[in-house]
Amino acid sequence: MKKGILLACLFLITNLFAQNRLELKPDNTNIKINKEIYGHFSEHLGTCIYEGIYVGEDSDIPNIDGFRKDVVEAFKELKVPVLRWPGGCFADTYHWKDGIGPKEDRPSIVNVFWGGVTEDNSFGTHEFLNFCELIGTEPYLSINVGTGTVQEAVDWVDYVTSSNKSPMTDLRKENGREEPWDVKYWGIGNENWGCGGDMAPDYYANIFRNYSSYIRGEDFQKVICGPSGNDTNWTETILEGLKGKNHLAQGVSLHYYTLPTGEWANKGSSTDFGEDMWFATIRNTMKIKNYIEQHLEVMDKYDPEGKIKLIVDEWGTWYDKLPGTRDGFLQQQNTLRDALVAGINLNIFNNNADRISMANIAQIVNVLQSVILTNGPEMVKTPTYHVFNMYNVHQDANLIPIDFETENYEYNGDSIPALTASASEKNGITSITLTNANPNKAIAVNLQFGKDFKSAGGKIITAKEITDYNDFGKTEKVFISDFKIGKIKNGTLEIEVPAHSVILVQVK
């Protein structure tokens, strides 16, 4: 009788692990995961720039040339690889010459898209590019196409990047910068199908050709405004309009935001939710995988050599604003749910690293799915911050393809994959990141390496409740901690991924 029970238990355990299996395919590792996939986005929106990044040199908040010292240190730790600016919708109303020269002489601007606030332009081109140098990140500039001109764009490029003698380089030197900055990423407009001018795709394709032909730089990566969500008609039309001129574009942008309800008018709370909204958020997040596949299919048709890359330069969760906060500031909290969203998206981007060269979560401070929140002199690192920190082992690593099988997470008659994963290798260390979206169940997984490694270690991000978040003046509830890993036997490691968690397994 005891023998029969033992055999039954062994059968159940074997089948449990067999259902959730991850096999590494290290012989096929010839694709690099560009570090820029772990990029960020900063827009003149709410308190992202002012109060979040920049407080001015006279502020009582500790700063370096006006940049918050705590934020600078946090971004250095995070290894932010690329930062997009000045928008977003703001980019297509922004005239860069208003943001240079003595600050007392700079004209003010009304931010017509985000709250109708008046800004003094004290944070402009010099401030942004100096900030990028300070934290060690690549700048990604968005050119004003909606209300700008080709000449304005050409002058900005010349002002920023040229070492030749010209009126623009002379002006830069007058404003205190002798040497040019190294800027290679240039977005030609933003959401030109919407807030960037309500353009038809064929019209914008011609506008892009016009702008791009005058923006010349040997190493420039010029990004054409791509679609929102699954709008493959926009992708098809702009690439058709680029036919014969593919050299003008090095990237196509894609924007996709996760809305729990799928409705802009009522998106749902960032903190007050149950399993229904947890499930809906994860389900809608996972849609990006299919959208990416759909757009890549179109891109392969017009660019079979894959020279034009997909750049997901706006992604993340978008909820209703926190009660009591200002309209148009898009201020929300960041819970364990957002950690799962970040981990799932990054795993998807990693696994498409052959065609995705950059991604930028929206936004870096105080807005939408930010990695940092500030409140006066206080700062907290969000659950999303910790996911980016844990996942930065993938930056510039070699992608390891995986053969992956996962059970489903079922809720109210609907189902989604319970687990997502990606793997890479760098400096002799193999890193595997996994997410478990099931909030109620730990899931056993069989990791198959094909060979024995000498050591294994792990990290985990989870919390007691799915609604837990990190708040000002309180002990962190969501953070990185050690995750106990067993021993590898015969090239196999059996682990149990806890409910509602993101984990990192490293072997060498």
BAGUKE-631894 format. One record per residue: residue in one letter; x, y, z of N, C-alpha, C, O in turn. Coordinates in steps of 0.05 Angstrom, whole numbers, plus 5000, padded with zeros to 4 digits. Atoms other than C-alpha are relative to their C-alpha. Layout:
AXYZXYZXYZXYZ;...
//
This chain:
M501749765000500050005000501750255000501250444985;K498249774999505650485019501550044974501950264965;K498649985025509350314955498250124978499250274962;G501949895020503150464914499650305003499550454983;I500349714994502351144948502450154990502250374979;L497549875008509651304936500250034969500950244959;L499949995029509151124862498050214989498650354970;A502049805009502851554855501150285004500750454987;C498949734995506352144887502250074980502350294970;L497949955019512352064842498950064972499950234958;F501449955025507652034782498950284998499250424978;L501149734999504252674803502150214998501850414983;I497849815000510853034815501250024972501750234962;T498850015027513652804748498350154980499350314963;N501849875019507553034710499750305006499350464987;L500249714993507253694748502350154988501850374976;F497749875011514253874727500049994969500850174955;A500050035029513153604656498250204987498750294965;Q501949815011507354084647501350284997500650434979;N498649745000511854684662503049954996504449885015;R497350075007518454594627501450224984500250334966;L498449805014523855074604502749874992504349805009;E497550115010529454804560501650214985500750344967;L498249815013535355244541501049884974501649654972;K498850085026537855224469502550174995502550344978;P497649825000544855524480501550004974503150184969;D498550025026547555294412499050214980500350264960;N501249815018543055814379500350295009498850465000;T499749744988545556414418501850194984504150214989;N498549815016547656914365498650274998499250434980;I501549755000542857484381500650155026500450045048;K499549844976544658054429497550145009496050254992;I502249844989539458354475501150285005502550335024;N499049734998540859084464499250125028496950095036;K500649884974541359454531497850204997496450265017;E502149795004536759984501497249895003495350055005;I502650124995530959494509499150085028496750075035;Y500649934973531359714582499950315004500650415025;G500049715000530360444564497650125014495749985022;H502149854986525960984595499150244984500350314963;F501349785014521761574575499450235020498350185041;S500549774983521362274605498750224984499750314963;E501549795015516162784583499450235019499350195044;H500949774984514263474607497049955006495250054992;L502750094993508163174641499949965030501549825041;G500250024971505963254713502650095013503750305006;T497549934985511963244759502349814992504149755008;C497850175010516362794716502650164999504650085010;I497649845003521363344697500450185025502350155040;Y499849814977520163904748498949865025496749755025;E500450134974520263624819501049714999502149615019;G499150285002521862914794502949984994504449845008;I497250015008528463014759501450265008503750255017;Y498749744998529863754764498650185021496250225020;V501249834979528864204825501450285000500550465015;G498549745001533764774808502250015021502149885041;E497649984984540364954839499550125028501050075047;D500649864975537165374894498149845019497449935040;S501850164985532764814920501349905026503749855027;D499150134975533364554992500449704997501849585013;I499650295005532963854963502849964989503550104970;P497250045009540163594954500049954970498549784960;N500050025029541863674881502850044989504650145002;I497649965015547463674830499350174976498050074957;D500749815022546764284784497050004995496150034972;G502949995002539364264798498649734997496249715000;F501250275003538363514787500049865028502049865042;R500250134974535863134848502249795003502549614987;K497750184995541762764878499049715005500249524996;D501050274994537462174903499149864974499549624971;V500950125025534462074834502449934982502449724970;V497650055015541262124800501349735009501949564993;E498750244989544061584846498349754994499449544988;A501850235006537961134836500249924971500249684965;F499850065029538561184760502749874993502949704976;K497450135005545961014762499949715008501049544995;E500350284990544360394803498449834980499049604976;L501850155018538960204753501349954973500449784958;K498650025026543860274694498150074977497849924958;V501849905021538860674652501650034974503550184974;P498350005024541460554581499350224980501050324966;V500949805019537261064541497650145012495950025025;L502249844989532461624559498850184978500350334965;R501449865021527261924512498950265011498050275034;W500949734992525362674515499850174975501150124955;P501649894978521763164511497149905001495549995017;G502650135001515662744494500049794979502049744966;G502749944990510662464479498750234985499850374968;C501649795013505162934458501350285003501150454985;F498749744996509163514488502050064978502450304972;A497949965020514563414435499150164976500650324964;D501049885024510163654378498850285004497650394987;T500549724995508864324412502550145010502450385016;Y497649894987515964424438501950124979502649984959;H498149865017520564924404502650035015502850195034;W497650044984527664774427501450265006502850285026;K498649754995530265484420498950155024500250335035;D501149884976525565694476501449905026501150025047;G498850124977529565244523503050015001504349835012;I497149974999536665494513500650295008498950465009;G499249734992540666104536499450055029498649875044;P500449934972540166474602497149945008495250014994;K502750104992534266194641498050235004495650205000;E501849774995531566884659499050114974497050274974;D500949895026530967034584498249804985497249874963;R501650215014527266394565497050065002496050115024;P502949964999519966484546498649775013499549545012;S501650214989514666094582498349864979498049964957;I501750155019510365564549497749885016498049795039;V502350144988503365304565499949724990499949674966;N500150295008503164544566497149934994495649865012;V502850025008496764474527498949715003496549675005;F500950284998496563714531499749905028497949745034;W499950124973498063584604499650215022501450315034;G500749844977494364004654499850304995498950445013;G500149725006494864674620501850175017501350415021;V498249854983500564884666501950174984502550104961;T498049835013505465434649502849925010503249915034;E497350084993512765224647501950224992501450374972;D498149785006518765694648502349924982504150084978;N497950095018523165274602502849995013504850014999;S497350024986528665234655501349734996503749715000;F498950265007529564504635499849984970497649934959;G500050015029531664504562502149814990502949625003;T498150185014536664184514502549965017503349735020;H497550034984542864324556499549845025501149665032;E500650144975539564084620499549714995500649545010;F500650285005536963444590502649854992503149635003;L497650155009543463254554502149995022503649795023;N498150014977547663434615499149795020500849655032;F501150204982543063004657500749724990501449545006;C499350265011544162424610502949935004503649705011;E497150054995551662504616500449945030502149775036;L499650034971551062544692499249715009500649605026;I500950274992547261874698501149784982500749554987;G498850195018551061544641498149864981498249624978;T502050115018545361444592500150134973501050364970;E500249895027544261534517497550174998495450085007;P502449845005539562104498498549914975499849834955;Y501750055022533761984451498150244997496350275013;L501449755003530862634424497749974980498049854959;S502350005017523862714394499750274987499450475000;I500249755016523363234339497150084996495449924992;N502649885004517463694333499250004971500350154955;V501150015027513763514269497350134999496550254978;G502749905000506763724289499750294996498150384980;T500149715003508064474297502750114992503150354992;G497349915007515364504276500550014970498649984954;T499349985029519064584211502549834996504049775015;V497550155006524664204176502450175008504350065018;Q497749834993529264804186500550005030502849995039;E499750014971527864804261501349745009503049745026;A498850264993529564064264502949994992504649895008;V497250005009535964144223501750175019503950095025;D498549834982538164714268500549875027502749905038;W499650144975537064294330502149794998503949765016;V497950205004541163724303502750124998504650015009;D497449865003546664204283501050105027503350075034;Y499449884974546464554351501149785019503049835034;V499350214981546963894388502549844993504149785010;T498150215008551663464347502350094983504349954980;S497949925019555963884300502550115013502350265033;S497549884992563264054310501050204979503150324983;N499249815020563564474247499250285009497550325026;K500749724993563465234251497450074984497350044960;S502549935012556365464238498550185020499350195043;P501549834982551265954267499049845025498949945047;M501150164978548265384309502249925020501849925044;T497850094982554965134337501150255015501950235038;D499149754986556965854352498050075023498950155044;L502149954980550365934390500349815024500149895047;R499650204979551665294429502350095018502250075042;K497649924984558565544450499450255016500450285039;E500849774985555666214470498449935025498550065046;N501750094977550965824516501549815018500349685035;G498450144980556765474550500949724994502249595011;R499250275007557764824513501950014976501050064953;E498049995022564164794472499849764982499549794957;E500150245017563964074448497249904996495549945013;P502750115005557963744416499449765018501249645029;W500850244986553963204451499949774980499649814956;D500250235017553762504424497149905001496349755020;V502850085002546462404404499649854974499949964952;K500450155025544861854355497149924996496349854973;Y502850095003537461694368498250254996498150435013;W501849775007532462174335497349894991497149754971;G502750065008524962074333498850224983498950454991;I501249805018521562424275497050025005495449894992;G502849974992515162634308499249805021500749625027;N501150184980510862274359497049984996495550184995;E502950055002503961954352498750204980496750334986;N501049815020502862354288497249924990495950074975;W502750095006496461944278498050125020495650105016;G501749894979493762304341500950275008500750464993;C499349744989496462854385502350144984502750384988;G497849885016502362964336499150114974500750154956;G501049875025497863254282497749884986496849984966;D502350145012492162764267500549954970498750004954;M499350055028495662574203499149734989499049545005;A500450265013493762034154502749874995504750014992;P497450135002499161504147501650064975504050094976;D498549945025500861654074501150285001503250344990;Y499049734997501462394090502450015018504450145011;Y497750004982505962264149502549874987504749964992;A497750135012510361794108501650194983504050184982;N498649805016511962364061501350225017503550315011;I498849814981513162844119502649885011504650025013;F497650134990518062334148502250014980504550074987;R497950005021521762274082501350284998503750304995;N499049725003522363034079501950065024504150165019;Y498349954977525063104150502549835001504749945005;S497850194997529462494149502250054980504650014986;S498049955020532962694085501950225007504150244996;Y498349774992535663324118501449955027503150115035;I498750064975537563004184502149794995501649554994;R497950175010544262724166502149965022503050155035;G497950074981549162364211500749714995499049544993;E499150265008553361754197498949785019498249565010;D500950194980551261404262497250055010496349925029;F502749944990544261694269498149764997498249624977;Q502250195001538561224285497450164999496550265020;K502449845003532361564257497549825002497349614989;V502350174994525661304282497550124988496850354993;I502449915012519361354241497649945019497649735032;C502350044983512861444279498349774991497249774969;G501550235007509560774280497350005013496250215019;P502950024992502760514303499549995029501449995046;S500950054973498860454366498649735000497049674983;G501350254997496859764389500349824975502549784965;N499950195023494959304331499350134974498349994956;D500749865025494059834277502149934978503950094973;T498250085021497659454222499750164974501550174958;N500349835024494659904169501950245000503050314979;W498049784998498960484195502849904992504250024977;T497350115005505160044193500349944970502350014958;E499950075028503559784123500250254983501850264964;T500149765017502160484095502650165002503650254981;I497649844998508260834123502449864987504249984976;L497850155012512960274100499649994969501650004955;E500549985029509660274031500950284990502050304968;G499149745008510961024029503050045002504150234990;L497149994998518160894047501449844979503949844977;K498950195020519160403990502150134983501750354971;G497749885016525860523956501650195016503850285007;K498649814983527960974013500449895029500450045048;N499850134974528860474070502350115016502350105041;H497749904986535560784086499450245018501050325035;L500749764985531961394114499149935029499250115046;A501050084973529260994174501649775011502249584996;Q498750234987532860544223498249875020498849655031;G501950124980526960424269497250094994496750314983;V502949945001519360404271499049985029499449785042;S500950014972516160594338497449865002495849844983;L502550124993510460224371499250095028500950095046;H501049934974506160474428497749825009495949764993;Y502150174989501960024472499950035030501849975044;Y500449984971499160164541498049795010496149724996;T501850194987495959654587497950145016498550275036;L502349904985489059864610498449765011497649594995;P501550234989485659374658497349964987496549734980;T502750025010478759524631499950024969497949944957;G500049965029480859674559498550254992498250304968;E501649765006476960324564501550255011502350255034;W498549764992480261014566498450175020499650305038;A501649834982474361344603500049895028499850055047;N500050124973474660854661502049785000501449554994;K497850195003481360514665500449825025501749615022;G499750164976481060254737502150135019503750295011;S498249894979484760414802502749874999503049634992;S497250114999492260324810500449865027502449725029;T499550134974491460084883497649845010498049655025;D502450134989484259864896498949814979497349894962;F500950195020483159234856500049725012501449675032;G500150284992481558494864501249834978502549924960;E498850195020483357874824498950054972500249994953;D501149955026478658074768501750214984502350164961;M498449805014482758704752502949914998504349994979;W497350125002489258334767500249834974502049874958;F500050185024487457814714499850164975501350114955;A500449845024484958324664502550164992503150184968;T497549845005491358744671502149824987503349894967;I498050185011495858144659499249904972500949884954;R501050095026491557894602500550214978501450154957;N499749785019491658574567502950064995503750144973;T497149965004499158634578501149804980502649874962;M499050215017500357974543499250034971500449904953;K500849955027496758224481502350124983502350094958;I497949875015503058604462501749804985502849864964;K498550215014506357944442498849964972500349954952;N501350045026501257844386500350254983500650234959;Y499849755015501558574366502850024988503150104964;I497250005010509158534359500249814976501449884956;E499950195022508457914316498650104975499650064953;Q501549895023503258254271501650224986501850224961;H498549785012507558874260502649894987503449994966;L497650115012513858464248499549854974501149854956;E500750135025510258074195499850204977500750154955;V500149795020508758714158502850114994503550164971;M497349895004515858974169501749814983503349904967;D498450205016518758324141499350024970501049974953;K500949975027514658444078501550224985502350194962;Y498849775013517859124064503050015006504550164993;D497249994992524559004098500949715007501549665031;P499450284994526258264091502749955013503149745026;E497350034987533458374114500050085029501950045043;G500349924972530958654180501850235008502750245031;K498349774993535059294177498550215016499750355032;I501649814985529359714204499049855025497749645022;K500750134976528259534277497350115012496550335006;L502449914985521959564320500850125026502450005041;I499349854976522460064377497450055016495850215007;V502549974984517060014431500550235020501150185043;D499049774984518360714457497950135018498350345029;E501949944978512060774499498549755007497149634990;W501550234991509360204540499750025031501150175044;G500450004970506760074611497050015007495350014989;T502850004991500460094653499050295001500550485006;W501349744999495560674651497349965015495549845005;Y502450014983490360734707498850275003499850474993;D501249744993485661274731501950145019503450015034;K498349844983489261834767499349955030497149895036;L500550034972490161774842498050225010498250455001;P502049804989484362114880501550245013503450205028;G498849764989486162834898502350114985503350324992;T497849895016491562914845498950164977496550144970;R500849815020491363414789499349864973500749674965;D500750105026487863264723502350054981503650264981;G497949975021492763144666502849945010504749964994;F497350064990498562954712500649705000502949625004;L499750295004497362204703501649875023503349705019;Q498650114976499662044774498549765010496149775015;Q501150254991498561334796502049865018504449925018;Q498250164983501360844847501049774983500349724960;N498550215014505660244829500249765019501749765038;T500250234982503959574860501549764990502949774969;L498850255010506358864855498949924973500349804957;R501150055026501658814796501750124978502150004957;D498449875019506059304759502749864996503949864975;A497550165002512258884775499649774981501349714965;L500650225018508958304740499850104971500849974952;V500249885027507158744680502750064988503350004965;A497349945009514358984675501549754993502749734971;G498550255005517258284680499049864975500649764959;I501250135024512458004627500850144975501750024956;N499349845023513758574578503049954993503749914970;L497150025005521358524586500749724990502549694973;N499550275010521257764576499249994970500649874954;I500950005028517257874511502050154983502750064961;F498149845016522058414487502649844997503849844975;N497550165002528157974503499749794979501649754963;N500350235019525357394463499650104971499749934953;N500149895027524457864403502350184995502150374979;A497749825002531358184409501350004973502950184967;D498949985028533058014337498750234985500050324966;R501349785015528058544314499350245018498950465007;I500549784982526758974376502750105010504249965023;S497449894992532659434388499850195023501950255036;M500349814978529759914439497149985011495349924996;A502749974988523859984487500350215022502450235035;N499949784981522060564533497450005017495350075007;I502350004983517460484592499150295007500750475009;A501249734995512761074606499050005029497349835037;Q497749835004514961434647501949985024501349835043;I497950074981521261474689499550105028500349965047;V500649904973518861904748497250115002496350274985;N502549874992512062054779497749984980495550084987;V502150005020507961914716499649714990501649574983;L500650275010504461264696501649795014501949805039;Q498650234987508660634708503050085006504849974994;S497349904995514661004736501649825019500549675034;V498250164982520760694770500650165025501650045045;I499549834977521461284818497550175006496250274987;L502049804992516361684858501350195019502950115036;T499049804981518062334893497750165012495650195001;N502049834986514362764943501650195017502550135039;G498249824986518163384963502849885002503949794982;P497350114997524763144992500149705001502349585001;E500150304998522462414995500049874973499249994953;M499950155024523561884943499649705007500649615027;V500350294997521461154936500649864973500149974952;K499650175023523560604888497549824998496849685017;T502550155004517360274859500649704995502949634989;P499650285008516359524847501149974972502749794966;T499050005027517659674774503050064999504549944984;Y497149954997524459964793501549755006503649694994;H498650254991526359314827500149794977502049644975;V499950195023524458904765502150084980503749924972;F497949915018528759334720502849955012504749884997;N497450044987534459284771500849714999503149644994;M499450295001533858524773500549904972502249724968;Y499850095028533158454698502450124985503050034963;N497949875016539058894679502449814995504249894980;V498050215008543358254677499749934971501649824959;H500450065029540358174607501150214982501450164958;Q499149785018543058834581502649924986504649854998;D497850075018547758694522501049725004503349664998;A499450284997547657954539499149864974497649974958;N500850165022546857404487497449855006497349715026;L502650144996539657164481500449704997501749614978;I500150295003538856424494497149924993495449955010;P502750095007532856154457499149785019500749635030;I501150194981528255724500497749844987496249954971;D502450165006523355154489498450005026499349885046;F501449944975518055334540497149904999495749954980;E502850104997511654994563499050095027500450065047;T501149904975507155294616497049935002495649924982;E502850034995500455144647498650274998500050484996;N501549765001494955654643499150105028498849945046;Y501349884976492356134696497150064991496750224973;E502749975008484856094692498450165021498750145045;Y501749834983479856594719497450064986497450174964;N502749935010472356664708499649924971498550074955;G500550105026472356234646502050084979501849994956;D497949915019478356574613502749895010502949815033;S497450114992485556344613502350144984501950234962;I497649895011492556614599502349835009502149685028;P497650144990499556314605500650095028500850335033;A499449934973501256284678502950115003503450285019;L497249924998508756364666501050134974500050074953;T498449905023513256774620502949975008503549965032;A497250044994520756704614501750104978500850124955;S497949945020527056934578502649935013502949915037;A497450084990534356744583502250124984501850184960;S497749895014541157024566502649915013502649795035;E497450074989548556914576501950244996502150364975;K498049795001553957424592502249945020501749885044;N497750044982560957344621499949745015500749725038;G500050274988559956604633497749945019497649735030;I502350034982553556704673497449984983496950154967;T502650035014546856444647497850105019497650025042;S502149874984540856854672497349934988496849964964;I502850065008533556634669498150165017498350155042;T502049854986527857094688497349884994496649824972;L502750125003520856814701498050165016498750285036;T502349874986514157114721497949795004497349634987;N502450174994508356744754497750195005497550325026;A502349824998501857124742497849895018496050045025;N502150124983497656644783500350115029502350065042;P499749884974496257014848499549815023499849885047;N500950194979493956394885501749745002501349585020;K498850265002498755834866502950024992503750154973;A497250035008506155684865500149794978498549604978;I499950185023508255324802502749884998504850014997;A497550155002513554784796500950004970499349954952;V498849985027518154854735502549834999504149835017;N497650165005523354384707501850154980501050194957;L498149855017529354774680502049804989503449665005;Q498250195013533454374630502350154987501850294967;F497749855010540454644618501649844979503049954963;G498450175018543354054580502849945010504249784998;K497450054988549554074624499950095029498250255037;D499949934972551454134697501650265003503850294992;F498649764992553454814724501149965028500049805043;K498850034974557754894785498450135023498450035045;S501549864979553355384823497450124989497250174965;A502649885008546255664822499150195022499450135046;G501049814981543156264856497550134989496950124965;G502449885009536756654854499250255015500150295038;K501249774988533057294869497050004994496149884975;I502950005003525557424877498950285007499950425025;I501649764993520658014877497249905004496049794985;T502850074995513957884910499150165024500650335034;A501149864976509658124968497849845011496949645000;K502250144987504357895016497450024985496049824981;E502549955014498658214978500550104972502650234967;I499649915027497858344904499750304997500650424978;T500349715001495959064920502250155015502150395018;D497949874985502259204961501750184982502250134959;Y498349815014506459804941501950135020501550115045;N498149864983512260224968499150295003498650424983;D501049734995510160875001502050175015503850065028;F498249824987513561485028500149975030498049945043;G499750014971516261435098499349735013499149715037;K500850264990514460705104502049794990503349824970;T498350225008518360055101499149884974496749844970;E500750125026518659755031498549745004499249575020;K501550255000513559205019500749834976500449594976;V499350155024515959014949502950064994503650304989;F497149965003523458914939501249744991499949534989;I498550245009528758424915501149865025502349995043;S498850164978530657864963501149744988500649684965;D498850255009534557214958497949794995495949785010;F501850225006531056614927501649755001503549714985;K498550254996533355934949499849814976497649754967;I499850185023535655484892501249745008503249735023;G498850264995536954744896502449944983503550124970;K497750075015542554364864499249894972497249764969;I500550105027543054214790500949714999503149645007;K499450295002542853464776499549914972497349944961;N500250105028544253164708499050214981497450164963;G500849785018543453844675497250105004496250244987;T502749924995536653954707499750135027501050045047;L500549864975534154424761497050025003495650124986;E502849984995527354374792499550225020500650225042;I500649784983524555004822497050045003495549934987;E502849924997517955264848499850305000500950435018;V500449715003515955954826497650095017495450015011;P502249934983511856264882497850164986498250284965;A502249845011505056574868500750294998502350395014;H499649715005504957294842502950095005503450255023;S497249944996512457334835501550034974500749944953;V498149985022518157524789502749905011503649985033;I497650114989524557124797502350004979501850014955;L497650025016531657104771501649755009502249735033;V498350234994535656454767502650044985502550094960;Q497449985013543056494752501849765006502049675029;V498350234997547755914740502650054985502750204966;K497549975013555055864722501749755006504049734997;
//
